Amino acid sequence: MWTAARDEGEVTDGRVGRMNTPRIVVAGPAAWNTMVLLDRLPEPRPHAVFARGSVRTLGGTSAGKVLHLADLGVVATLVADVGTDPEGDLILAALRHALGAEVLARRVAGPSEQHLNLMTDAGERLSIYLALPGTSPEPDPAAVSRVATAEHVVLDLGAVGRNLLPAAVASGATLWTDLHDYDGVAEFHQPFADACSYVFLNDDGTDDHRELMTSLLERGASTVVCTLGARGAVARTAEGWFECPAERAEVLDTNGAGDAFFAGFFGAHLSGAGTAECLRAGARQATRALGSRHLSPLLDEDG
């Protein structure tokens, strides 16, 4: 596989071994994040708090999915916009841990996506967006080319995924998306929800996840999956409801667990597993993220 980091109008080919263009494309955010562990999230009043620890590390939901797919031996292409700042270089360096993956990163002038994430041991998170990369209204032609020949396209929330939606629909590929804390009405999420056959979300944005999942199925999705944190996950298809408990795990950090779950489900689906087994595979892979301070244990210093 090969890694291509693209400045506008230029392709740098870091080819290693024989090229074999992947048929899976994951389009969306790759970020450089500062993770801060707190005893509890701050109250909305002026005061000082002391962190229990912090780490600067790779972030972004699409980067997380590609790392966990690589962990499972599933080769994919990551399509992302990355800034020309030092954080952009750190993002690309970290993505080299996704062995076998192709990283098609368009370098855009300015900052890379960066978050400050305040976390607790209970899995609570407050994500503060510090910077976003500049985006073009037109998709990257190299990304459009990859999408045109893909069998599966994962469109994550963000400008990159949104700009590739028309090409992804036209490609005839099976489309997947992760709506995160979708509440059923957010306008930005609607095109993703309407275009994709496999729709993932969590229950943070809704008081009735089953009603929301049913409505997504009625809008055209074939499979809707909702992660419930420590309570496991549930899926809805035309065949009915499927439930899966969370796997027991020592939790170091919940960051990336949803992306790991997605990758586990996706990988099992590719192998021909049914919905129930896909849920169990997702739960197993989620423990890989829970046991690391990073998106994936592939980023741990000790490997």
LONU-951847 format. One line per field, with one value per residue (C-alpha): residue in three letters; residue number from 1; x negated, y negated, z negated. Coordinates in Angstrom, 3 decimals. Example, Ala and Ser with C-alpha at 12.3 -4.5 7.8 and 13.67 -1.06 7.14 Angstrom:
% residues 2
aa = ala, ser
i = 1, 2
x = -12.300, -13.670
y = 4.500, 1.060
z = -7.800, -7.140
% end
This chain:
% residues 303
aa = met, trp, thr, ala, ala, arg, asp, glu, gly, glu, val, thr, asp, gly, arg, val, gly, arg, met, asn, thr, pro, arg, ile, val, val, ala, gly, pro, ala, ala, trp, asn, thr, met, val, leu, leu, asp, arg, leu, pro, glu, pro, arg, pro, his, ala, val, phe, ala, arg, gly, ser, val, arg, thr, leu, gly, gly, thr, ser, ala, gly, lys, val, leu, his, leu, ala, asp, leu, gly, val, val, ala, thr, leu, val, ala, asp, val, gly, thr, asp, pro, glu, gly, asp, leu, ile, leu, ala, ala, leu, arg, his, ala, leu, gly, ala, glu, val, leu, ala, arg, arg, val, ala, gly, pro, ser, glu, gln, his, leu, asn, leu, met, thr, asp, ala, gly, glu, arg, leu, ser, ile, tyr, leu, ala, leu, pro, gly, thr, ser, pro, glu, pro, asp, pro, ala, ala, val, ser, arg, val, ala, thr, ala, glu, his, val, val, leu, asp, leu, gly, ala, val, gly, arg, asn, leu, leu, pro, ala, ala, val, ala, ser, gly, ala, thr, leu, trp, thr, asp, leu, his, asp, tyr, asp, gly, val, ala, glu, phe, his, gln, pro, phe, ala, asp, ala, cys, ser, tyr, val, phe, leu, asn, asp, asp, gly, thr, asp, asp, his, arg, glu, leu, met, thr, ser, leu, leu, glu, arg, gly, ala, ser, thr, val, val, cys, thr, leu, gly, ala, arg, gly, ala, val, ala, arg, thr, ala, glu, gly, trp, phe, glu, cys, pro, ala, glu, arg, ala, glu, val, leu, asp, thr, asn, gly, ala, gly, asp, ala, phe, phe, ala, gly, phe, phe, gly, ala, his, leu, ser, gly, ala, gly, thr, ala, glu, cys, leu, arg, ala, gly, ala, arg, gln, ala, thr, arg, ala, leu, gly, ser, arg, his, leu, ser, pro, leu, leu, asp, glu, asp, gly
i = 1, 2, 3, 4, 5, 6, 7, 8, 9, 10, 11, 12, 13, 14, 15, 16, 17, 18, 19, 20, 21, 22, 23, 24, 25, 26, 27, 28, 29, 30, 31, 32, 33, 34, 35, 36, 37, 38, 39, 40, 41, 42, 43, 44, 45, 46, 47, 48, 49, 50, 51, 52, 53, 54, 55, 56, 57, 58, 59, 60, 61, 62, 63, 64, 65, 66, 67, 68, 69, 70, 71, 72, 73, 74, 75, 76, 77, 78, 79, 80, 81, 82, 83, 84, 85, 86, 87, 88, 89, 90, 91, 92, 93, 94, 95, 96, 97, 98, 99, 100, 101, 102, 103, 104, 105, 106, 107, 108, 109, 110, 111, 112, 113, 114, 115, 116, 117, 118, 119, 120, 121, 122, 123, 124, 125, 126, 127, 128, 129, 130, 131, 132, 133, 134, 135, 136, 137, 138, 139, 140, 141, 142, 143, 144, 145, 146, 147, 148, 149, 150, 151, 152, 153, 154, 155, 156, 157, 158, 159, 160, 161, 162, 163, 164, 165, 166, 167, 168, 169, 170, 171, 172, 173, 174, 175, 176, 177, 178, 179, 180, 181, 182, 183, 184, 185, 186, 187, 188, 189, 190, 191, 192, 193, 194, 195, 196, 197, 198, 199, 200, 201, 202, 203, 204, 205, 206, 207, 208, 209, 210, 211, 212, 213, 214, 215, 216, 217, 218, 219, 220, 221, 222, 223, 224, 225, 226, 227, 228, 229, 230, 231, 232, 233, 234, 235, 236, 237, 238, 239, 240, 241, 242, 243, 244, 245, 246, 247, 248, 249, 250, 251, 252, 253, 254, 255, 256, 257, 258, 259, 260, 261, 262, 263, 264, 265, 266, 267, 268, 269, 270, 271, 272, 273, 274, 275, 276, 277, 278, 279, 280, 281, 282, 283, 284, 285, 286, 287, 288, 289, 290, 291, 292, 293, 294, 295, 296, 297, 298, 299, 300, 301, 302, 303
x = 0.000, -1.046, -0.527, 0.150, 0.023, 1.292, 0.509, 2.903, 1.977, -0.750, -0.897, -3.715, -3.911, -5.521, -5.158, -6.193, -5.875, -3.255, -0.375, 3.050, 5.711, 8.186, 11.873, 12.894, 12.865, 13.298, 13.819, 13.749, 11.839, 8.276, 7.236, 4.570, 6.140, 5.269, 6.975, 7.402, 8.584, 10.629, 12.422, 15.590, 16.535, 16.335, 19.416, 20.586, 19.015, 15.595, 13.215, 9.990, 9.663, 6.665, 6.216, 5.323, 3.405, 3.214, 1.918, 1.599, 2.506, 4.141, 7.886, 10.699, 13.447, 12.279, 8.691, 9.981, 11.972, 9.031, 6.689, 9.090, 9.745, 5.966, 5.869, 8.317, 6.335, 8.871, 7.248, 8.904, 8.213, 8.531, 9.554, 9.003, 8.072, 5.009, 3.513, 0.010, -0.827, -3.078, 0.014, 0.685, -2.729, -1.986, 1.323, -0.319, -3.163, -0.709, 1.318, -1.701, -0.696, 2.326, 0.213, 1.433, 3.765, 3.636, 3.830, 5.029, 4.530, 5.074, 2.842, 4.776, 3.191, 3.741, 4.430, 5.351, 8.399, 7.642, 9.770, 9.444, 11.299, 12.167, 12.761, 13.797, 13.482, 17.255, 16.950, 18.189, 16.608, 16.675, 15.054, 13.891, 13.011, 9.840, 9.309, 10.678, 8.882, 9.891, 12.086, 12.831, 16.437, 15.146, 14.051, 10.495, 10.364, 8.093, 10.675, 13.480, 11.428, 11.036, 14.734, 15.713, 14.112, 14.928, 17.199, 17.830, 17.642, 17.801, 18.905, 18.182, 19.673, 17.683, 16.906, 14.867, 17.650, 20.320, 18.437, 17.992, 21.658, 22.704, 19.746, 20.368, 24.038, 23.146, 20.534, 23.087, 20.976, 22.522, 22.614, 22.008, 22.143, 21.662, 24.049, 22.647, 25.066, 27.727, 31.006, 33.146, 33.488, 29.979, 29.834, 26.153, 26.693, 29.718, 27.944, 25.728, 28.697, 30.703, 27.915, 26.464, 27.636, 25.703, 26.257, 24.496, 25.137, 25.017, 27.796, 26.330, 28.622, 31.938, 34.229, 35.708, 33.057, 35.399, 37.881, 35.064, 33.601, 36.978, 37.415, 33.985, 34.952, 38.175, 36.144, 34.205, 31.436, 31.116, 29.299, 29.249, 26.885, 26.917, 24.149, 25.204, 21.873, 21.550, 25.029, 23.821, 25.394, 28.590, 29.284, 32.472, 33.012, 36.038, 35.713, 36.177, 34.098, 30.720, 29.001, 25.489, 23.994, 20.712, 17.617, 15.900, 12.760, 10.360, 11.120, 8.180, 9.906, 13.216, 11.924, 12.195, 14.416, 17.242, 14.909, 13.495, 17.020, 17.817, 14.671, 15.405, 18.956, 17.748, 15.028, 17.433, 19.929, 17.252, 16.643, 20.332, 21.438, 25.040, 26.181, 25.947, 22.386, 21.424, 22.592, 20.493, 17.469, 17.985, 18.139, 14.926, 13.043, 14.273, 12.255, 9.106, 9.767, 10.865, 7.513, 5.457, 4.892, 5.016, 7.557, 6.046, 3.393, 1.518, 0.466, -0.831, -4.568, -5.118, -3.082
y = 0.000, -3.604, -6.859, -10.031, -13.442, -16.035, -19.714, -21.560, -20.486, -18.063, -14.397, -12.935, -9.161, -7.408, -3.984, -0.950, 2.420, 3.254, 0.811, 2.325, -0.389, 0.281, 0.699, -0.832, -4.613, -6.419, -10.162, -12.700, -14.225, -13.587, -15.900, -16.646, -16.750, -17.607, -15.173, -16.292, -13.890, -15.471, -14.121, -15.786, -18.151, -21.846, -23.602, -26.736, -29.239, -30.901, -28.585, -26.575, -22.808, -20.485, -17.875, -14.304, -13.955, -15.046, -13.805, -15.259, -12.679, -11.853, -12.441, -12.554, -10.008, -8.947, -8.521, -6.378, -4.141, -3.594, -2.783, -0.194, 1.278, 1.629, 3.279, 5.848, 6.324, 4.452, 2.164, -1.199, -4.606, -7.590, -10.810, -13.916, -17.584, -18.426, -21.852, -23.032, -23.663, -21.491, -19.698, -18.544, -16.900, -15.224, -13.897, -12.345, -10.888, -9.238, -7.791, -5.764, -3.396, -2.408, 0.198, 1.030, -1.954, -4.598, -8.127, -10.561, -13.831, -17.110, -19.739, -22.985, -26.274, -27.101, -25.112, -21.468, -20.348, -20.529, -19.798, -20.220, -17.271, -17.335, -13.750, -11.889, -8.250, -7.956, -8.502, -12.088, -14.386, -18.064, -18.628, -22.162, -22.827, -24.914, -25.026, -23.618, -23.290, -25.502, -23.668, -23.959, -23.718, -21.196, -17.694, -16.560, -14.999, -12.235, -11.400, -11.368, -8.894, -6.586, -6.778, -5.956, -2.495, -1.737, 1.038, -0.598, -4.304, -5.601, -9.246, -10.855, -14.179, -17.136, -19.088, -16.303, -13.746, -16.247, -17.254, -13.611, -12.690, -13.158, -11.132, -8.420, -8.120, -8.028, -5.314, -2.684, -1.704, -0.656, -3.811, -4.002, -6.947, -7.736, -10.432, -10.482, -12.395, -12.988, -14.279, -13.496, -17.103, -18.593, -19.863, -19.122, -15.432, -14.988, -14.385, -11.747, -10.019, -10.063, -8.781, -5.906, -2.323, -1.694, -4.398, -4.506, -6.891, -7.043, -7.833, -11.100, -13.287, -11.551, -10.468, -7.698, -6.030, -3.275, -5.746, -7.612, -4.384, -3.318, -6.678, -6.324, -2.881, -4.292, -6.984, -4.351, -2.907, 0.880, 1.133, -1.362, -0.844, -2.823, -2.539, -2.951, -3.234, -0.829, 0.547, 2.007, 1.464, 2.110, 2.546, 2.245, 3.861, 5.015, 8.311, 6.609, 5.613, 6.961, 6.185, 6.735, 6.024, 4.188, 6.332, 6.244, 4.133, 2.072, -1.474, -3.835, -6.233, -6.121, -8.221, -6.290, -3.520, -4.386, -4.337, -1.006, 0.398, -0.785, 0.882, 4.146, 4.234, 3.274, 5.924, 8.642, 7.538, 7.877, 11.453, 12.284, 12.212, 11.492, 8.450, 10.071, 11.256, 7.882, 6.231, 8.630, 7.971, 4.249, 4.651, 6.685, 4.127, 1.288, 2.748, 2.138, -1.603, -1.521, -0.039, -2.821, -6.502, -7.041, -6.418, -2.982, -0.852, -1.023, -4.490, -3.302, -3.818, -0.170, 0.917
z = 0.000, 0.318, -1.424, 0.528, -1.117, 1.306, 1.381, 3.643, 7.175, 6.093, 5.143, 3.086, 3.468, 0.495, 2.069, 0.073, 1.768, 4.406, 4.815, 4.418, 4.381, 1.553, 2.265, -1.081, -1.525, -4.850, -4.348, -7.138, -10.028, -11.111, -13.940, -16.525, -19.968, -23.534, -25.904, -29.519, -32.225, -35.034, -38.086, -36.781, -33.993, -34.978, -36.265, -34.361, -36.773, -37.129, -38.983, -38.655, -38.292, -38.373, -35.650, -36.557, -33.319, -29.705, -26.369, -22.875, -20.299, -16.999, -16.885, -14.382, -13.890, -10.422, -11.572, -14.426, -12.105, -9.748, -12.648, -14.043, -10.607, -10.230, -13.654, -12.259, -9.056, -6.915, -4.340, -3.696, -2.193, -4.526, -2.779, -4.892, -4.714, -6.812, -7.417, -6.607, -10.276, -12.489, -13.778, -10.237, -10.151, -13.490, -12.143, -9.104, -11.161, -13.548, -10.687, -9.600, -12.408, -10.284, -8.519, -5.019, -4.809, -2.135, -3.514, -0.876, -2.731, -0.925, -2.565, -2.781, -3.803, -7.460, -10.621, -10.964, -12.901, -16.623, -19.684, -23.413, -24.931, -28.625, -29.762, -32.908, -33.943, -33.595, -29.849, -29.889, -27.336, -26.474, -23.083, -22.307, -18.671, -18.628, -14.862, -11.624, -8.286, -5.419, -2.947, 0.727, 1.942, 4.470, 3.441, 4.007, 7.527, 6.239, 3.579, 6.146, 8.179, 5.181, 4.356, 7.949, 7.690, 4.047, 2.846, -0.528, -1.393, -4.961, -5.028, -8.375, -9.435, -8.153, -5.023, -3.398, -3.730, -2.718, 0.438, 1.446, 0.951, 4.605, 5.892, 3.323, 4.265, 7.964, 7.415, 6.441, 3.437, 0.151, -1.960, -5.708, -8.091, -11.771, -13.014, -16.574, -18.861, -16.196, -17.612, -14.582, -13.398, -12.977, -9.396, -8.777, -9.517, -7.239, -3.893, -5.492, -7.108, -3.883, -1.605, -3.621, -4.037, -7.263, -9.865, -13.235, -16.122, -19.908, -22.349, -23.673, -21.565, -22.076, -24.902, -22.741, -20.616, -19.450, -18.006, -16.265, -14.895, -13.536, -11.814, -10.182, -8.917, -7.495, -5.694, -3.780, -5.934, -5.872, -9.211, -12.082, -15.011, -18.262, -20.837, -24.460, -26.241, -29.159, -28.334, -25.051, -21.654, -19.738, -16.024, -13.988, -10.600, -8.614, -10.520, -13.882, -16.900, -17.978, -21.277, -22.574, -26.012, -26.367, -26.833, -30.199, -30.007, -32.059, -30.947, -30.562, -28.162, -26.295, -23.394, -20.133, -21.480, -19.098, -16.108, -17.277, -17.604, -14.079, -12.719, -14.492, -13.136, -9.658, -9.596, -10.691, -8.045, -5.365, -6.496, -6.041, -9.685, -10.602, -12.542, -15.983, -15.427, -13.940, -17.158, -19.232, -17.024, -17.499, -21.267, -21.259, -19.191, -21.393, -24.256, -22.206, -22.367, -25.995, -26.995, -25.396, -26.122, -22.353, -19.608, -19.136, -20.831, -17.526, -18.718, -22.088, -22.498, -23.311, -20.254
% end
